[in-house]
Amino acid sequence: MTENVEANDKDTSLPDSENCRAKRVVDWDYSLVDCLIEHPLCKFALYFGSGVLCRHPRRKEIVERTKAMFDDSERSV
């Protein structure tokens, strides 16, 4: 039983920002989120048309973290 709990925690943990970046497709919702990694190996990557959507359960946090990373890099220039 504890193996299942540990596996589930690992599946929903926040991925490393070097390997996981995303942005919202629409401004009012986090249900459509573009994966910004060129060839993602993540099990939450959903190839759709010419792009990749992020289906990670914590995609809102991934989007906000990515946005903050780009905002910080623009300020330091």
C-alpha positions in Angstrom: 0.0 0.0 0.0 2.8 2.5 0.8 4.4 1.8 -2.6 1.2 3.1 -4.3 1.1 6.2 -2.2 4.8 6.9 -2.9 4.3 6.3 -6.6 1.3 8.7 -6.7 3.3 11.4 -4.8 6.1 11.1 -7.3 3.7 11.3 -10.2 2.2 14.6 -9.0 5.4 16.2 -7.7 6.5 19.5 -9.3 9.0 18.6 -12.1 12.4 20.3 -12.4 12.1 23.7 -14.1 14.9 22.8 -16.5 12.8 20.0 -17.9 9.4 21.4 -17.5 8.0 24.7 -18.7 4.5 25.6 -19.9 2.2 28.5 -20.7 -1.5 29.0 -20.8 -3.3 28.8 -24.2 -6.1 31.1 -23.0 -5.9 33.7 -20.3 -9.0 32.7 -18.2 -8.3 29.0 -17.7 -5.6 26.4 -17.0 -7.3 23.5 -18.8 -5.4 24.2 -22.0 -1.7 24.6 -21.3 1.1 24.4 -23.9 4.2 22.4 -23.1 7.3 24.6 -24.0 9.8 21.7 -24.0 10.8 20.8 -27.6 10.6 17.0 -27.3 9.1 16.2 -23.9 9.4 12.7 -22.4 6.9 13.4 -19.7 4.0 11.1 -19.3 1.7 14.1 -19.0 2.7 15.4 -22.5 -0.2 15.1 -24.9 0.8 15.5 -28.6 -2.0 17.5 -30.3 -1.6 18.7 -33.9 1.7 20.4 -34.3 2.1 21.1 -30.5 2.2 19.5 -27.1 -0.3 20.1 -24.3 0.6 19.7 -20.7 -1.8 17.5 -18.7 0.2 17.5 -15.4 -2.1 17.7 -12.4 -0.1 20.7 -11.1 0.1 22.5 -14.5 -1.1 25.8 -13.0 2.0 25.9 -10.7 4.2 25.0 -13.7 2.8 27.9 -15.7 3.3 30.3 -12.9 6.8 29.2 -12.2 7.7 29.5 -16.0 6.2 32.9 -16.1 8.2 34.0 -13.1 11.4 32.7 -14.6 10.9 34.7 -17.8 9.8 37.8 -15.8 13.0 37.6 -13.7 15.2 37.2 -16.7 13.7 40.3 -18.4 14.3 42.4 -15.2 17.9 41.4 -15.0 18.7 42.7 -18.5 
